[in-house]
Amino acid sequence: LSGRLSENASGNLSPKQIEIARNIVGAGEYLLDLINDILDLSKIEAGKMVLVNETFKVAGLLDDVIATIQPIAIKNKNAVELACEGDLGAITADMTKLRQSVLNVLSNACKFTANGRVTISAGRRVENEREWIVLSIADTGIGMSAAQMEHLFENFSQANADTVHKYGGTGLGMAISKKFCMMMGGDIDAMSAPKKGSTFVIRIPTRPDKATGATLQISNSAA
């Protein structure tokens, strides 16, 4: 109902009433995100999070994530670019968790950047006799200090109060994304400096390691 009111389809609401309705929508979305993040975190820490692996095209996942993030990019007047090093091919992993991890990083890049550029570089690498998908997400945004970087992947880690008020967020997205990637045998690393933007690098093996200890449910869905 508040969502319909915020759109003011009837044209009967005053600007103040529209603002209140939009605040209600924003608060509701924040609470839903917080609840979902806490549920994910609780499952991970209890050892109840299960990997559901399937084979899918990496390029298709990236196209889907970029399309999802476009409203934030457009709102902040950011250009989002994808640079692929050849055919990314397919990967066998938990598509939902990888999508959420990439989406968390990309949404932060678009959120903390204004009138700038967000670049996703993607490629396949062979390291230590294993093949990896490597995704680098670089932005030209506000960046982070060394102190912020130190706690970046901790639960409920957020910047100062002014930044939280301006940009929002639950402080769980990066922590959950890192845990998801580590469950899949990969990781997330970050580099940043104040006013010089940030770069996040996601590395995921193209096939799961049966020694990860997670329960695996394998299905094939690659076209």
C-alpha positions as CSV (number, residue, x, y, z in Angstrom):
1,L,0.0,0.0,0.0
2,S,2.8,2.5,0.9
3,G,4.4,1.7,-2.4
4,R,1.3,2.6,-4.3
5,L,0.9,5.7,-2.2
6,S,4.5,6.8,-2.9
7,E,3.7,6.6,-6.7
8,N,0.7,9.0,-6.1
9,A,-1.2,7.3,-9.0
10,S,-4.4,9.1,-7.9
11,G,-2.7,12.5,-7.8
12,N,-4.4,13.3,-4.5
13,L,-1.4,13.4,-2.2
14,S,0.6,16.5,-1.2
15,P,4.4,16.5,-1.6
16,K,4.8,16.0,2.1
17,Q,2.5,12.9,2.0
18,I,4.4,11.5,-0.9
19,E,7.7,12.0,1.0
20,I,6.3,10.2,4.1
21,A,5.0,7.3,1.9
22,R,8.5,7.0,0.3
23,N,10.1,7.0,3.7
24,I,7.9,4.1,4.8
25,V,8.8,2.2,1.6
26,G,12.5,2.8,2.2
27,A,12.3,1.7,5.9
28,G,10.4,-1.5,4.9
29,E,12.9,-2.4,2.3
30,Y,15.8,-1.8,4.8
31,L,14.1,-4.0,7.4
32,L,13.5,-6.8,4.8
33,D,17.2,-6.7,3.7
34,L,18.3,-6.7,7.3
35,I,16.1,-9.7,8.2
36,N,17.3,-11.7,5.1
37,D,20.9,-10.9,5.9
38,I,20.6,-11.9,9.5
39,L,18.9,-15.2,8.4
40,D,21.8,-15.9,5.9
41,L,24.4,-15.1,8.5
42,S,22.7,-17.3,11.2
43,K,22.6,-20.2,8.7
44,I,26.3,-19.8,7.8
45,E,27.5,-19.5,11.4
46,A,25.4,-22.5,12.4
47,G,26.8,-24.6,9.6
48,K,23.3,-25.0,8.0
49,M,24.0,-23.1,4.8
50,V,24.0,-25.5,1.9
51,L,25.6,-25.1,-1.5
52,V,23.3,-25.8,-4.4
53,N,25.6,-26.1,-7.3
54,E,24.7,-26.0,-11.0
55,T,26.4,-25.3,-14.2
56,F,25.7,-22.0,-15.8
57,K,27.2,-19.4,-18.1
58,V,29.2,-16.7,-16.4
59,A,28.3,-14.0,-19.0
60,G,24.6,-14.6,-18.4
61,L,25.0,-14.1,-14.7
62,L,26.9,-10.9,-15.2
63,D,24.3,-9.5,-17.7
64,D,21.5,-10.3,-15.1
65,V,23.4,-8.5,-12.3
66,I,24.1,-5.5,-14.4
67,A,20.5,-5.2,-15.4
68,T,19.4,-5.5,-11.8
69,I,21.8,-2.7,-10.7
70,Q,20.9,-0.2,-13.5
71,P,18.4,1.8,-11.4
72,I,21.0,2.6,-8.8
73,A,23.6,3.4,-11.5
74,I,21.1,5.7,-13.3
75,K,20.1,7.4,-10.1
76,N,23.7,8.3,-9.3
77,K,24.6,9.1,-13.0
78,N,27.2,6.3,-13.2
79,A,28.3,4.5,-16.3
80,V,28.6,0.7,-15.8
81,E,31.0,-1.1,-18.2
82,L,31.7,-4.8,-18.6
83,A,35.0,-6.0,-20.1
84,C,35.4,-9.7,-20.7
85,E,38.7,-11.3,-21.6
86,G,37.4,-13.7,-24.2
87,D,34.7,-16.3,-23.7
88,L,34.0,-16.7,-20.0
89,G,32.4,-20.1,-20.6
90,A,30.5,-22.0,-17.9
91,I,31.1,-22.5,-14.2
92,T,29.8,-25.1,-11.7
93,A,28.9,-23.3,-8.5
94,D,26.0,-22.0,-6.4
95,M,24.6,-19.5,-8.8
96,T,22.3,-17.8,-6.3
97,K,25.2,-17.2,-3.8
98,L,27.6,-16.1,-6.5
99,R,24.9,-13.7,-7.9
100,Q,24.2,-12.3,-4.5
101,S,27.9,-11.8,-3.8
102,V,28.5,-10.0,-7.1
103,L,25.3,-8.0,-6.7
104,N,26.4,-6.8,-3.2
105,V,29.8,-5.6,-4.4
106,L,28.4,-4.0,-7.6
107,S,25.5,-2.3,-5.7
108,N,28.0,-0.8,-3.2
109,A,30.2,0.4,-6.1
110,C,27.2,2.2,-7.7
111,K,25.9,3.5,-4.4
112,F,29.2,5.0,-3.2
113,T,30.0,6.5,-6.7
114,A,28.3,9.6,-8.2
115,N,28.8,10.9,-11.7
116,G,31.5,8.3,-12.2
117,R,32.3,4.9,-13.6
118,V,32.0,1.3,-12.4
119,T,34.0,-1.2,-14.4
120,I,33.6,-5.0,-14.2
121,S,36.6,-6.9,-15.7
122,A,36.1,-10.7,-16.0
123,G,38.3,-13.5,-17.1
124,R,39.4,-17.1,-16.6
125,R,42.7,-17.9,-15.0
126,V,44.7,-21.1,-14.3
127,E,46.4,-21.0,-10.9
128,N,47.9,-23.9,-9.0
129,E,46.5,-26.4,-11.5
130,R,42.9,-25.1,-11.0
131,E,40.8,-22.9,-13.2
132,W,39.2,-19.8,-11.8
133,I,36.8,-17.1,-12.7
134,V,38.2,-13.8,-11.6
135,L,35.9,-10.7,-11.4
136,S,37.3,-7.3,-10.7
137,I,34.8,-4.5,-9.9
138,A,36.4,-1.1,-9.8
139,D,34.7,2.2,-9.1
140,T,35.7,5.9,-9.0
141,G,33.7,6.6,-5.8
142,I,34.5,7.9,-2.3
143,G,36.8,5.1,-1.4
144,M,37.7,3.8,2.1
145,S,40.3,4.6,4.7
146,A,42.8,2.0,6.0
147,A,40.8,1.8,9.2
148,Q,37.6,1.1,7.3
149,M,39.4,-1.5,5.2
150,E,40.6,-3.3,8.3
151,H,37.0,-4.1,9.3
152,L,35.4,-4.3,5.9
153,F,34.4,-7.9,6.0
154,E,33.3,-8.0,9.6
155,N,29.7,-8.5,10.6
156,F,27.8,-5.2,10.9
157,S,30.8,-3.3,9.8
158,Q,29.8,0.2,8.5
159,A,31.5,3.5,8.1
160,N,30.8,6.6,10.3
161,A,27.3,7.7,11.2
162,D,27.2,10.4,8.5
163,T,28.0,7.9,5.8
164,V,25.5,5.4,7.1
165,H,22.8,8.0,7.2
166,K,23.5,9.1,3.6
167,Y,24.1,5.7,1.9
168,G,22.2,3.3,4.2
169,G,23.1,-0.4,4.3
170,T,22.9,-3.2,7.0
171,G,26.7,-3.7,7.4
172,L,26.3,-7.4,6.6
173,G,26.5,-7.5,2.8
174,M,30.3,-7.7,2.5
175,A,30.7,-10.2,5.4
176,I,28.1,-12.5,3.9
177,S,29.5,-12.2,0.4
178,K,33.0,-13.1,1.6
179,K,31.6,-16.1,3.5
180,F,29.6,-17.2,0.4
181,C,32.7,-17.0,-1.8
182,M,34.8,-18.9,0.8
183,M,32.2,-21.6,1.0
184,M,32.5,-22.0,-2.8
185,G,36.3,-22.4,-2.4
186,G,37.0,-18.8,-3.5
187,D,37.5,-15.4,-1.8
188,I,37.0,-11.6,-2.1
189,D,39.8,-9.1,-1.7
190,A,39.6,-5.3,-1.8
191,M,41.8,-2.3,-2.4
192,S,40.8,1.3,-1.7
193,A,41.9,4.7,-0.7
194,P,39.9,7.8,0.3
195,K,38.6,9.8,-2.7
196,K,40.3,7.3,-5.1
197,G,37.7,4.7,-5.5
198,S,37.7,1.0,-4.6
199,T,38.4,-2.3,-6.4
200,F,37.0,-5.6,-5.3
201,V,38.3,-8.9,-6.7
202,I,36.1,-12.0,-6.6
203,R,37.8,-15.4,-7.3
204,I,35.8,-18.5,-7.7
205,P,36.9,-22.0,-8.9
206,T,35.2,-23.1,-12.1
207,R,34.4,-26.4,-10.4
208,P,33.6,-27.2,-6.8
209,D,36.2,-28.8,-4.5
210,K,34.5,-31.8,-2.8
211,A,36.8,-31.2,0.2
212,T,35.1,-27.9,1.1
213,G,32.9,-29.7,3.7
214,A,29.7,-28.2,2.4
215,T,26.8,-30.4,1.2
216,L,26.7,-30.3,-2.6
217,Q,23.6,-30.7,-4.7
218,I,24.7,-30.8,-8.3
219,S,22.4,-30.0,-11.3
220,N,23.2,-29.0,-14.8
221,S,21.5,-26.0,-16.3
222,A,24.0,-24.6,-18.8
223,A,22.6,-23.9,-22.2
